[in-house]
């Protein structure tokens, strides 16, 4: 994949695949795009390389990304019927701190968890979520987005764990789970992929609380 945007500065080239590295202004870039691509390529047993291409008579200078995947030879696996997982067994309720900057996602998650019997405190930013705990709020679980303007989910979770070391953390994200688990070094971290249904978020929270409380 090649563009004509002038190329990548030499001092940035060694950092472009690092999680949360971005040259954009705060709040305008997550720094997870190329990190996610790198993770997906590596999970597939491949390699990705970046270099700059000089200008020619046919075009301007730009950046080039070369991706190599291993060749697979074999029969196409038969399609399996999706397994229907049983609903979460935990039904004892609890207090949930929900932190999500996207209004629509926050509203859906809050509605789903409230209907499932949880008491939900919803915040639109990481700083507010941290303040809710630091100011004495008692919660059974934190459900948080990963990428948010200002204080992101992992930074908030680490700060919360200093106040409440054993508090379960459930991250919601559209990025690959394996890559996030490598990039976010937080113990006892749980994950649910976006987009999710009302039933999925309810079951996931119930499953985590059930495992923590031995249900």
C-alpha positions in Angstrom: 0.0 0.0 0.0 1.6 3.3 -1.1 0.5 6.9 -0.9 1.9 10.3 -2.1 1.7 12.2 1.2 5.4 13.0 1.4 6.5 10.1 3.5 7.1 9.4 7.2 9.7 11.5 9.1 12.8 9.4 10.0 12.4 10.1 13.7 8.8 8.7 13.6 9.5 5.6 11.5 10.6 3.4 14.5 7.5 4.4 16.5 4.6 4.2 14.1 3.6 0.7 15.2 3.7 1.5 18.9 0.3 1.6 20.6 -1.1 5.2 21.3 1.7 6.8 19.2 0.2 9.6 17.1 1.3 12.9 15.6 -2.2 14.3 15.7 -3.5 16.8 18.3 -5.0 15.5 21.5 -8.5 14.2 21.0 -8.1 13.9 17.2 -6.1 10.7 17.0 -6.0 7.4 18.9 -2.6 6.1 17.9 -4.1 2.6 17.7 -4.7 2.2 13.9 -1.3 1.0 12.8 -0.8 -0.9 16.1 -4.0 -2.8 15.4 -2.9 -3.6 11.8 0.5 -4.8 13.1 -1.3 -7.1 15.6 -3.6 -8.6 13.0 -0.7 -9.3 10.6 1.3 -10.9 13.4 -1.6 -13.0 14.5 -1.8 -14.3 11.0 1.9 -15.3 11.0 2.8 -12.5 8.6 5.1 -9.5 8.5 4.6 -5.8 7.8 7.3 -3.3 6.8 7.2 0.5 6.3 9.5 2.6 4.2 9.5 5.8 2.2 9.4 6.0 -1.6 11.2 8.9 -3.3 9.5 11.2 -5.8 9.7 10.2 -9.4 8.6 11.7 -12.7 5.3 9.9 -12.3 4.5 10.9 -8.8 5.3 12.5 -5.5 7.2 11.0 -2.6 5.2 8.9 -0.1 5.1 6.1 2.4 4.9 2.5 1.5 3.6 -0.5 3.6 4.5 -4.0 2.4 2.6 -6.9 4.0 3.5 -10.5 3.6 1.3 -13.4 4.6 2.2 -17.1 4.7 0.7 -19.2 1.9 -1.9 -21.7 3.1 -2.6 -24.9 1.3 -5.3 -27.3 2.3 -9.0 -28.0 2.2 -11.5 -25.4 3.0 -12.9 -26.2 6.5 -16.5 -27.1 6.8 -18.8 -24.5 8.2 -19.7 -25.1 11.8 -23.0 -24.1 13.4 -22.5 -21.3 15.9 -22.6 -22.5 19.4 -25.3 -20.9 21.5 -23.8 -19.9 24.8 -26.0 -20.0 27.9 -26.9 -16.7 29.5 -24.9 -15.5 32.4 -25.8 -17.2 35.7 -25.1 -14.2 37.9 -28.3 -12.4 38.8 -27.4 -10.8 42.1 -27.2 -7.2 40.7 -24.4 -4.8 41.6 -23.1 -1.3 41.1 -21.5 -0.6 37.8 -19.3 2.4 36.8 -19.8 2.9 33.1 -17.3 5.2 31.3 -17.9 5.8 27.5 -17.5 9.0 25.6 -19.8 8.0 22.7 -23.3 9.1 23.7 -25.1 6.3 21.8 -22.9 3.5 23.0 -23.1 4.8 26.6 -26.9 5.0 26.4 -27.3 1.5 25.0 -25.0 0.0 27.6 -26.6 1.9 30.5 -30.1 0.9 29.4 -29.1 -2.8 29.0 -27.4 -3.0 32.4 -30.2 -1.1 34.2 -32.7 -3.5 32.8 -30.6 -6.4 33.9 -30.9 -5.2 37.5 -27.7 -3.2 38.0 -27.3 0.3 39.5 -25.4 2.2 36.8 -23.3 5.4 37.2 -22.5 6.7 33.7 -19.6 9.0 32.9 -18.6 10.5 29.5 -14.8 10.8 30.2 -12.0 9.0 32.1 -11.4 11.9 34.5 -15.0 11.8 35.6 -14.8 8.0 36.1 -11.7 8.3 38.2 -13.3 11.0 40.3 -16.4 8.9 40.9 -14.2 6.3 42.6 -11.7 8.7 44.2 -14.6 10.5 45.9 -15.7 7.5 47.7 -18.0 5.8 45.2 -18.4 2.0 45.8 -18.7 -0.1 42.7 -18.6 -3.8 41.9 -17.2 -3.3 38.4 -15.9 -0.7 35.9 -17.1 -1.0 32.3 -15.0 1.3 30.2 -14.2 2.3 26.6 -10.5 2.1 25.7 -9.9 5.2 23.5 -11.3 8.4 24.9 -10.3 12.1 24.7 -8.2 13.2 27.6 -7.7 10.3 30.0 -8.2 7.1 28.2 -9.6 3.9 29.6 -6.3 2.1 30.5 -4.9 5.2 32.2 -8.2 5.6 34.2 -8.2 1.9 35.1 -4.6 2.0 36.4 -5.4 5.0 38.6 -8.6 3.4 39.9 -6.7 0.2 40.7 -4.4 2.3 43.0 -7.6 3.2 45.0 -9.4 -0.1 44.5 -6.8 -2.8 43.7 -9.3 -5.7 43.2 -12.0 -3.9 41.3 -12.9 -5.8 38.1 -12.3 -3.9 34.8 -14.2 -4.7 31.6 -13.0 -2.9 28.5 -15.3 -2.3 25.5 -13.4 -1.8 22.2 -13.6 -2.3 18.5 -9.9 -3.3 18.3 -8.5 -6.8 18.3 -8.6 -8.4 21.8 -5.3 -10.1 21.5 -3.5 -6.9 20.5 -5.2 -4.9 23.3 -4.2 -7.5 25.9 -0.5 -7.2 24.8 -0.6 -3.4 24.8 -2.6 -2.9 28.0 -0.7 -4.4 30.9 -3.5 -4.6 33.5 -4.1 -7.6 35.7 -7.6 -9.3 35.6 -8.7 -7.3 32.6 -11.8 -8.4 30.7 -12.9 -7.5 27.2 -16.1 -7.2 25.1 -15.9 -6.4 21.4 -17.9 -3.5 19.9 -20.5 -3.5 18.5 -22.3 -5.6 21.0 -26.0 -6.3 21.6 -28.0 -5.6 24.8 -27.9 -9.3 25.6 -24.2 -9.6 25.1 -23.2 -6.7 27.4 -25.6 -8.0 30.1 -24.3 -11.5 29.8 -20.6 -10.4 29.8 -21.0 -8.3 33.0 -23.0 -11.1 34.6 -20.3 -13.6 33.6 -17.4 -11.5 35.0 -19.2 -10.8 38.3 -20.2 -14.4 38.6 -16.6 -15.6 38.2 -15.4 -13.0 40.7 -18.0 -13.8 43.3 -17.9 -17.6 42.7 -21.5 -17.8 41.4 
